């Protein structure tokens, strides 16, 4: 929900019209950090893949944000080459969603280690 509000402000600020793919990448970014636990929405579909270590480990860190962000950036580059008229930033939507998840998890009693320790 917070990711949606932040992204809505981002869209208004830059005058970008929200589209289904943009909202998809925002929500993917907001959900992906919990891929390492089977109790999460995204973890139920993957069986709670422990990427490296424990829940709220490397996936809940700057490294996870950077790694998954680069993957989305590469995907976006392929889409732009294939469909030159695409002007939306899927990577920005993804990073806003992912980062908002990290900020909210940081505020919980368990918190997160920004460097994945």
Backbone as a chain_set.jsonl record, in Angstrom:
{"seq": "XXXXXXXXXXXXXXXXXXXXXXXXXXXXXXXXXXXXXXXXXXXXXXXXXXXXXXXXXXXXXXXXXXXXXXXXXXXXXXXXXXXXXXXXXXXXXXXXXXXXXXXXXXXXXXXXXXXXX", "coords": {"N": [[0.823, -1.193, 0.0], [1.884, 1.272, 0.846], [3.884, 1.438, -1.037], [2.36, 1.83, -3.33], [1.298, 4.384, -2.842], [3.645, 5.957, -2.74], [4.593, 5.506, -5.304], [2.47, 6.53, -6.78], [2.729, 9.257, -6.156], [5.202, 9.683, -7.379], [4.507, 9.248, -10.073], [2.703, 11.379, -10.493], [4.403, 13.536, -10.042], [6.218, 13.365, -12.187], [4.515, 13.316, -14.312], [3.631, 10.919, -15.525], [1.582, 8.458, -16.966], [-0.166, 5.939, -15.229], [0.212, 2.491, -15.938], [-0.792, -0.903, -16.623], [1.517, -2.674, -16.818], [3.424, -1.094, -15.403], [2.325, -0.914, -12.808], [2.327, -3.628, -12.226], [5.139, -4.165, -12.065], [5.769, -2.524, -9.913], [4.325, -3.78, -7.839], [5.514, -6.303, -7.94], [8.116, -5.64, -7.14], [7.532, -4.809, -4.538], [6.714, -7.177, -3.357], [8.702, -9.107, -3.812], [11.006, -9.172, -1.989], [10.201, -10.935, 0.027], [10.462, -13.478, -0.953], [11.92, -15.42, 0.198], [10.553, -16.751, 2.195], [8.079, -19.148, 2.997], [5.609, -18.315, 3.931], [4.814, -15.966, 2.792], [3.075, -14.052, 0.227], [4.326, -14.19, -2.328], [6.185, -16.142, -1.751], [4.666, -18.44, -1.367], [4.117, -19.32, -3.889], [6.588, -20.135, -4.713], [7.507, -21.895, -2.898], [8.922, -20.831, -0.852], [11.661, -20.15, -1.388], [14.861, -20.216, -0.191], [17.043, -17.92, -0.79], [19.732, -17.022, -0.149], [20.94, -17.921, 2.842], [19.073, -16.777, 5.618], [15.615, -15.752, 6.369], [14.953, -12.354, 5.766], [17.553, -11.795, 5.195], [20.045, -11.586, 2.85], [18.344, -10.997, 0.713], [16.746, -9.05, 1.728], [18.244, -6.662, 1.617], [20.609, -4.099, 0.575], [22.06, -5.348, -1.386], [20.288, -7.273, -2.429], [18.331, -5.547, -3.46], [19.882, -4.224, -5.399], [20.753, -6.403, -7.032], [18.331, -7.67, -7.973], [17.234, -5.394, -9.08], [19.011, -4.807, -11.191], [18.469, -7.012, -12.819], [15.807, -6.445, -13.598], [16.287, -4.05, -14.913], [17.833, -4.955, -17.102], [15.905, -6.548, -18.349], [14.08, -4.555, -19.015], [15.649, -3.137, -20.854], [15.815, -4.972, -22.961], [13.117, -5.043, -23.692], [12.797, -2.4, -24.564], [14.432, -2.393, -26.842], [13.125, -4.237, -28.393], [10.511, -3.203, -28.539], [10.385, -0.179, -29.458], [8.779, 2.055, -28.81], [8.162, 2.086, -26.143], [8.089, 3.95, -23.265], [7.976, 3.934, -20.579], [9.199, 3.483, -17.223], [9.994, 0.636, -16.022], [11.889, -0.29, -14.307], [12.22, 1.788, -12.429], [9.703, 1.702, -11.18], [9.812, -0.877, -10.076], [12.021, -0.642, -8.299], [11.103, 1.338, -6.53], [8.949, -0.043, -5.341], [10.339, -2.247, -4.153], [12.207, -0.953, -2.475], [10.474, 0.428, -0.752], [9.362, -1.732, 0.612], [11.623, -2.651, 1.998], [12.137, -0.432, 3.661], [9.812, -0.388, 5.258], [10.022, -2.935, 6.508], [12.321, -2.483, 7.95], [11.429, -0.895, 9.985], [10.13, -2.582, 11.708], [10.105, -4.603, 14.775], [11.945, -6.756, 14.432], [13.458, -5.842, 12.347], [15.865, -5.064, 9.683], [19.044, -5.818, 8.194], [20.779, -3.57, 6.425], [22.953, -4.292, 4.887], [22.825, -6.986, 4.595], [23.747, -8.772, 6.564]], "CA": [[0.0, 0.0, 0.0], [2.785, 2.425, 0.887], [4.544, 1.49, -2.346], [1.4, 2.417, -4.275], [1.223, 5.821, -2.575], [4.911, 6.555, -3.157], [4.652, 5.453, -6.761], [1.479, 7.494, -7.27], [3.356, 10.582, -6.067], [6.234, 9.687, -8.411], [3.839, 9.416, -11.366], [2.192, 12.748, -10.566], [5.535, 14.448, -10.118], [6.822, 13.307, -13.513], [3.476, 13.349, -15.329], [3.559, 9.637, -16.223], [0.295, 7.793, -16.784], [0.018, 4.566, -14.733], [-0.222, 1.424, -16.83], [-0.789, -2.219, -15.984], [2.882, -3.165, -16.581], [4.095, -0.322, -14.353], [1.783, -1.343, -11.514], [2.829, -4.99, -12.03], [6.521, -4.113, -11.599], [5.726, -1.947, -8.572], [3.881, -4.813, -6.904], [6.555, -7.327, -7.92], [9.178, -5.122, -6.28], [7.063, -4.767, -3.15], [6.545, -8.535, -2.848], [9.861, -9.965, -4.044], [11.908, -9.421, -0.855], [9.721, -12.033, 0.871], [10.538, -14.739, -1.68], [12.655, -16.386, 1.016], [9.724, -17.343, 3.24], [6.881, -19.774, 2.42], [4.381, -17.7, 4.446], [4.503, -14.76, 2.042], [2.293, -14.209, -0.993], [5.201, -14.648, -3.409], [6.853, -17.352, -1.288], [3.768, -19.575, -1.519], [4.252, -19.797, -5.258], [7.936, -20.659, -4.945], [7.865, -22.8, -1.812], [9.79, -20.124, 0.082], [13.045, -20.369, -1.784], [15.861, -19.492, 0.579], [18.027, -17.51, -1.786], [21.007, -17.189, 0.54], [20.811, -17.696, 4.275], [17.815, -16.756, 6.368], [14.649, -14.707, 6.019], [15.446, -11.002, 6.013], [18.999, -11.796, 5.008], [20.573, -10.849, 1.695], [17.251, -10.515, -0.139], [16.272, -7.829, 2.386], [19.408, -5.792, 1.776], [20.993, -3.296, -0.59], [22.509, -6.285, -2.415], [19.086, -7.81, -3.067], [17.756, -4.452, -4.248], [20.746, -4.007, -6.56], [20.741, -7.587, -7.892], [17.052, -7.79, -8.661], [17.07, -4.168, -9.875], [19.776, -4.984, -12.431], [17.709, -7.957, -13.644], [14.678, -5.723, -14.185], [16.866, -3.089, -15.857], [18.176, -5.696, -18.312], [14.635, -6.901, -18.982], [13.555, -3.325, -19.607], [16.478, -2.823, -22.026], [15.382, -5.873, -24.027], [11.797, -4.579, -24.127], [12.975, -1.151, -25.32], [14.997, -2.72, -28.151], [12.084, -4.953, -29.121], [9.37, -2.299, -28.735], [11.009, 1.131, -29.238], [7.85, 3.097, -28.348], [7.98, 1.994, -24.697], [8.767, 5.057, -22.582], [7.782, 3.772, -19.143], [10.347, 2.967, -16.498], [9.656, -0.508, -15.18], [12.918, -0.387, -13.271], [11.892, 2.753, -11.368], [8.551, 1.166, -10.455], [10.294, -2.023, -9.312], [12.886, -0.175, -7.213], [10.249, 2.012, -5.543], [8.252, -1.092, -4.599], [11.309, -3.022, -3.367], [12.765, -0.096, -1.425], [9.432, 0.696, 0.251], [9.273, -2.945, 1.427], [12.768, -2.654, 2.909], [11.944, 0.622, 4.667], [8.781, -0.827, 6.204], [10.568, -4.019, 7.325], [13.325, -1.879, 8.851], [10.725, -0.273, 11.101], [9.559, -3.608, 12.588], [11.035, -4.97, 15.856], [13.02, -7.618, 13.93], [14.286, -4.994, 11.489], [16.692, -5.677, 8.642], [20.412, -5.319, 8.096], [20.871, -3.028, 5.071], [24.062, -4.922, 4.171], [22.566, -8.434, 4.491], [24.525, -9.54, 7.538]], "C": [[0.871, 1.263, 0.0], [3.492, 2.579, -0.449], [3.632, 2.141, -3.376], [1.317, 3.93, -4.08], [2.492, 6.544, -3.035], [4.983, 6.603, -4.678], [3.642, 6.413, -7.392], [2.029, 8.913, -7.239], [4.431, 10.732, -7.135], [5.61, 9.941, -9.786], [3.321, 10.837, -11.536], [3.316, 13.753, -10.756], [6.12, 14.512, -11.53], [5.799, 13.251, -14.645], [3.36, 12.073, -16.148], [2.213, 8.991, -15.927], [0.519, 6.36, -16.294], [-0.528, 3.561, -15.738], [-0.17, 0.105, -16.076], [0.636, -2.747, -15.799], [3.623, -2.404, -15.481], [3.625, -0.754, -12.972], [2.247, -2.767, -11.204], [4.252, -4.965, -11.468], [6.625, -3.471, -10.214], [5.366, -3.019, -7.547], [4.901, -5.955, -6.823], [7.7, -6.888, -7.01], [8.782, -5.124, -4.818], [6.959, -6.166, -2.536], [7.82, -9.377, -2.886], [10.797, -10.157, -2.846], [11.467, -10.587, 0.042], [9.723, -13.377, 0.156], [11.208, -15.828, -0.842], [11.843, -16.976, 2.165], [8.443, -17.923, 2.639], [5.569, -19.162, 2.908], [3.951, -16.478, 3.65], [3.679, -15.079, 0.801], [3.164, -14.777, -2.111], [5.924, -15.938, -3.022], [5.988, -18.594, -1.421], [3.879, -20.171, -2.917], [5.599, -20.438, -5.54], [8.346, -21.682, -3.886], [8.809, -22.161, -0.813], [11.253, -20.381, -0.182], [13.962, -19.543, -0.886], [17.0, -19.147, -0.366], [19.429, -17.684, -1.226], [20.742, -16.923, 2.011], [19.385, -17.722, 4.781], [16.85, -15.703, 5.82], [15.158, -13.367, 6.537], [16.971, -10.963, 6.009], [19.357, -10.966, 3.788], [19.478, -10.309, 0.776], [16.664, -9.219, 0.425], [17.432, -6.861, 2.615], [19.618, -4.965, 0.513], [21.429, -4.221, -1.724], [21.332, -6.908, -3.159], [18.432, -6.774, -3.961], [18.56, -4.241, -5.525], [20.658, -5.181, -7.542], [19.456, -7.742, -8.678], [16.784, -6.563, -9.537], [17.807, -4.252, -11.198], [19.046, -5.95, -13.369], [16.533, -7.266, -14.335], [15.177, -4.704, -15.204], [17.235, -3.772, -17.175], [16.92, -6.111, -19.076], [14.034, -5.689, -19.687], [14.344, -2.938, -20.859], [16.08, -3.694, -23.214], [14.035, -5.421, -24.588], [11.933, -3.311, -24.971], [13.562, -1.39, -26.709], [13.921, -3.373, -29.023], [10.912, -4.046, -29.482], [9.855, -0.878, -28.45], [10.079, 2.209, -28.668], [7.632, 3.08, -26.842], [8.782, 3.105, -24.03], [8.642, 4.953, -21.065], [9.033, 3.218, -18.497], [9.906, 1.865, -15.541], [10.65, -0.63, -14.027], [12.624, 0.566, -12.115], [10.724, 2.244, -10.534], [8.987, 0.021, -9.548], [11.1, -1.571, -8.095], [12.084, 0.552, -6.14], [9.507, 0.984, -4.702], [9.179, -1.847, -3.666], [11.813, -2.192, -2.188], [11.727, 0.223, -0.353], [9.247, -0.518, 1.157], [10.406, -2.966, 2.453], [12.601, -1.613, 4.019], [10.92, 0.185, 5.71], [9.28, -1.975, 7.081], [11.616, -3.508, 8.311], [12.667, -1.332, 10.107], [10.076, -1.295, 12.043], [10.558, -3.941, 13.694], [12.198, -5.851, 15.376], [13.979, -6.84, 13.034], [14.962, -5.74, 10.354], [18.097, -5.102, 8.753], [20.579, -4.868, 6.646], [21.944, -3.724, 4.248], [23.975, -6.441, 4.196], [23.295, -9.313, 5.474], [23.805, -10.436, 8.398]], "O": [[0.619, 2.202, -0.756], [3.681, 3.692, -0.94], [4.093, 2.924, -4.206], [1.271, 4.676, -5.059], [2.42, 7.611, -3.645], [5.383, 7.61, -5.263], [3.927, 7.035, -8.416], [1.824, 9.684, -8.176], [4.558, 11.799, -7.735], [6.118, 10.747, -10.567], [3.48, 11.435, -12.601], [3.195, 14.7, -11.533], [6.476, 15.589, -12.01], [6.175, 13.148, -15.813], [3.029, 12.125, -17.332], [1.757, 8.977, -14.784], [1.318, 5.633, -16.885], [-1.598, 3.759, -16.314], [0.433, 0.018, -15.006], [0.953, -3.232, -14.713], [4.372, -3.006, -14.711], [4.438, -0.938, -12.067], [2.53, -3.085, -10.049], [4.543, -5.665, -10.499], [7.492, -3.848, -9.426], [6.023, -3.148, -6.514], [5.123, -6.511, -5.747], [8.195, -7.676, -6.204], [9.607, -5.409, -3.95], [7.102, -6.32, -1.323], [7.987, -10.274, -2.06], [11.348, -11.248, -2.703], [12.297, -11.163, 0.746], [9.062, -14.316, 0.6], [11.077, -17.016, -1.139], [12.41, -17.643, 3.03], [7.784, -17.251, 1.845], [4.513, -19.462, 2.351], [2.829, -16.0, 3.819], [3.594, -16.232, 0.379], [2.777, -15.744, -2.768], [6.241, -16.746, -3.895], [6.516, -19.695, -1.573], [3.748, -21.382, -3.1], [5.74, -21.2, -6.496], [9.424, -22.269, -3.979], [9.432, -22.858, -0.013], [11.994, -20.786, 0.714], [13.851, -18.319, -0.83], [17.822, -20.001, -0.696], [20.229, -18.429, -1.789], [20.36, -15.814, 2.384], [18.594, -18.59, 4.412], [17.19, -14.894, 4.956], [15.726, -13.284, 7.626], [17.589, -10.186, 6.737], [19.012, -9.788, 3.703], [19.664, -9.277, 0.131], [16.145, -8.39, -0.323], [17.571, -6.307, 3.705], [18.902, -5.113, -0.478], [21.197, -3.917, -2.894], [21.374, -7.053, -4.38], [18.026, -7.077, -5.083], [17.99, -4.096, -6.606], [20.505, -4.973, -8.746], [19.479, -7.922, -9.895], [16.182, -6.676, -10.605], [17.287, -3.813, -12.224], [19.009, -5.729, -14.58], [16.295, -7.481, -15.524], [14.552, -4.516, -16.248], [16.978, -3.226, -18.248], [16.879, -6.033, -20.304], [13.543, -5.788, -20.812], [13.756, -2.458, -21.829], [16.013, -3.211, -24.344], [13.831, -5.414, -25.802], [11.252, -3.17, -25.987], [13.229, -0.673, -27.652], [13.818, -3.102, -30.219], [10.384, -4.112, -30.592], [9.749, -0.413, -27.315], [10.561, 3.186, -28.096], [6.977, 3.977, -26.311], [9.997, 3.196, -24.203], [9.156, 5.809, -20.344], [9.837, 2.556, -19.153], [9.5, 2.126, -14.408], [10.291, -1.022, -12.917], [12.765, 0.191, -10.951], [10.752, 2.344, -9.307], [8.581, -0.046, -8.388], [10.885, -2.063, -6.987], [12.365, 0.392, -4.952], [9.44, 1.118, -3.48], [8.839, -2.066, -2.503], [11.844, -2.663, -1.051], [12.061, 0.283, 0.83], [8.999, -0.356, 2.352], [10.185, -3.261, 3.627], [12.893, -1.889, 5.182], [11.135, 0.367, 6.908], [8.995, -1.995, 8.279], [11.765, -4.065, 9.399], [13.28, -1.308, 11.174], [9.526, -0.909, 13.075], [11.736, -3.602, 13.578], [13.319, -5.706, 15.863], [15.17, -7.146, 12.972], [14.663, -6.906, 10.098], [18.305, -4.036, 9.333], [20.525, -5.692, 5.733], [21.854, -3.744, 3.021], [24.945, -7.12, 3.856], [23.445, -10.51, 5.226], [24.409, -11.106, 9.235]]}, "num_chains": 1, "name": "protein.A"}
